[in-house]
Amino acid sequence: MGESRAVRLFSMSATTFRRFTLAAVVAIAGLVATGGWVRVSESGLGCPTWPKCTGQSVVAPGSYHSWVEFSNRCLITLIAILIGIIVLGALMSRPRRREHVALATGLLVGYVLEAVLGGITVLAKLAPPLVAAHLVLALLLLSDAVALHWFAAKPMPVYGGRLNMPVFRPRVNAGVLRAARVLAGLFWLNVVLGTVVTGTGPYSGNPGTPRFHLSLLGVVQAHGASGLVLGGVALATLVLLRATGAPRDIQRGMWVATALLAVEGALGLSVWFTHFRAGIIEAHVIGVAILLIALLRYTLSLQEPVPAPAVPPAVPAMSETAYAASPSGS
């Protein structure tokens, strides 16, 4: 009785659930963007403690750096509300979809880890490894939200396998699937190397923060080389998709991802040749989030969840009185 009342209270349509997941994607991408601006604007310790902004107040005092950092914290709070609604929607939906529950739970766990890591990063005075991990975890959280938004548009799937999760059927050949795994690995390698560049470069998030004791030119070259390899694999994937007659929507998705990758490469070069101009670095960070969304949606499109067979509506049994009154029963 109590459970059914709770289900009615928190139930939402599939369309509404998908809209909330889209809002989470946008908000988490915004978190990546605002986190980048906190760093390049040297506002990382604008709120010098955590969870309060200062020792006396949760709200930021009236300075630019404190408000930049505080705005990032406000967005994190909004994301917490969105994730809470999404988790309730996934748990209370009937029929309950396992992939929705699993990915919504992943959002919740990832959010808690990201919030705690953010607090530790502030208390550790922006130690470069923690700042780097903070960005990588935010991008993983974004990946989870993108996958959940994609699944929310699909019909109820067939469940199976050892984990009793959705069963997929490929839309492309095995070579394209292997290429997608290589692309994913190279993308994350490039992200990690990018965090090493920012941990070595001039923008630490706060003046005087320790940096990685590495050659800036060396880490930039490593980051650029990984980007070139990623771009080469992307171009080879386009050729492979065309040669194997992949569906047009898949080819179009890969073209979009490759174009975004080219823009990211151009921005990366601009960062170096403009001597690390803050605005270009911020655009580069935003581009990483957008590129991740495009690459992940392309990868997800390579397979399709097998839809569960439609269940015909139950036909109510005819009562004895009605049977007796029918022509065949007279």
C-alpha positions, 0 to 999 in steps of 0.5 A, spaced: 500 500 500 505 504 502 509 502 496 504 503 491 502 510 493 510 512 493 510 509 486 504 514 484 507 520 487 514 519 484 512 516 477 513 520 471 512 519 463 518 516 459 518 523 456 519 527 462 524 522 465 528 523 458 528 530 459 531 530 466 536 526 463 538 531 458 538 536 463 543 532 467 547 532 461 547 539 460 548 541 467 554 536 468 557 539 461 556 546 464 560 543 470 566 541 466 565 548 463 565 552 469 570 548 473 575 550 467 573 557 468 575 556 475 582 554 473 584 559 468 581 565 472 585 563 478 579 562 482 580 555 485 581 558 492 576 563 491 572 559 497 578 557 501 574 552 505 569 546 504 563 545 505 562 553 506 565 558 502 569 561 508 570 559 515 564 564 517 559 563 511 556 558 506 555 564 501 561 567 497 563 574 499 563 580 494 569 578 490 570 576 483 574 570 484 570 567 490 563 568 486 566 564 480 568 558 485 561 559 488 557 559 482 561 552 480 558 550 487 551 552 486 551 548 479 553 542 483 547 543 488 543 543 482 546 537 479 544 533 486 537 535 485 537 533 478 540 526 480 535 525 486 529 526 481 532 521 476 534 516 481 527 516 484 524 516 477 528 510 475 526 506 481 519 508 481 517 507 474 513 501 472 515 496 469 522 498 472 528 498 467 534 495 470 539 499 465 535 506 468 536 504 475 544 502 474 546 508 470 542 512 475 545 509 481 552 510 477 550 518 477 549 518 484 555 514 486 559 519 481 556 525 484 558 523 491 565 522 489 566 528 485 563 532 491 567 529 496 574 530 491 572 537 490 572 538 497 579 534 498 582 538 492 580 545 496 583 543 502 589 540 499 590 547 496 589 545 489 594 539 488 595 538 481 593 530 481 587 532 485 585 537 480 586 532 474 582 527 477 577 532 479 576 533 471 576 526 469 571 524 474 567 529 471 567 527 464 566 520 467 559 522 470 558 526 464 559 519 460 554 516 465 548 521 464 549 521 456 548 513 456 542 514 460 539 519 456 540 515 450 537 509 453 531 513 455 529 514 448 529 506 447 523 501 448 523 496 454 529 491 452 530 484 453 534 482 459 539 477 459 546 475 460 550 474 467 548 481 469 541 480 466 542 487 463 539 489 456 541 484 450 544 488 444 544 486 437 550 489 432 548 494 427 555 494 424 561 489 423 566 487 428 571 491 425 567 497 426 566 495 433 573 494 435 575 501 432 570 504 436 574 501 442 580 503 440 577 510 439 575 510 446 581 508 449 585 514 445 580 519 447 581 517 455 589 517 454 588 524 450 584 527 456 589 524 461 595 527 458 591 534 457 590 534 465 598 533 465 599 539 461 594 543 465 598 541 471 604 543 468 602 549 465 601 556 467 594 556 470 594 552 477 587 555 479 591 559 484 597 563 484 603 559 487 600 553 487 605 547 486 605 544 479 608 538 476 615 538 475 615 536 468 617 539 461 612 543 459 614 542 451 614 535 452 608 534 455 604 538 450 608 534 445 605 528 448 598 530 448 599 533 441 601 526 438 596 522 442 591 527 439 594 526 432 593 518 433 586 519 435 585 523 429 588 518 424 584 513 427 577 517 426 579 518 419 580 511 418 574 509 421 570 514 416 573 510 411 571 503 414 564 505 415 563 507 408 567 501 405 562 496 410 556 500 408 554 502 415 547 505 416 547 513 414 546 515 421 552 512 424 556 515 418 553 521 420 555 521 427 562 519 426 563 525 421 560 530 427 565 527 432 571 527 427 569 535 425 569 536 433 576 533 434 579 537 428 576 543 432 579 541 438 586 540 435 585 547 432 584 550 439 589 546 442 594 549 437 592 555 438 593 555 446 600 553 445 601 559 439 598 564 443 602 562 450 596 559 453 591 564 453 585 563 458 579 564 453 582 559 448 583 554 454 576 555 456 574 553 449 578 547 449 575 544 455 568 546 453 570 542 447 572 536 450 565 535 453 562 536 447 567 531 443 565 526 449 558 527 448 559 526 440 563 520 441 559 516 446 553 517 442 556 514 436 559 508 440 552 507 443 549 507 436 553 501 433 549 497 437 541 496 438 538 494 444 533 488 442 526 490 444 522 486 449 516 483 445 509 487 446 505 484 451 498 484 449 493 487 454 489 482 458 482 480 456 478 480 462 474 474 464 467 473 462 463 472 468 458 466 469 452 471 469 454 475 462 456 468 459 449 466 461 446 472 458 450 471 451 447 468 445 451 462 446 449 461 453 442 461 452 
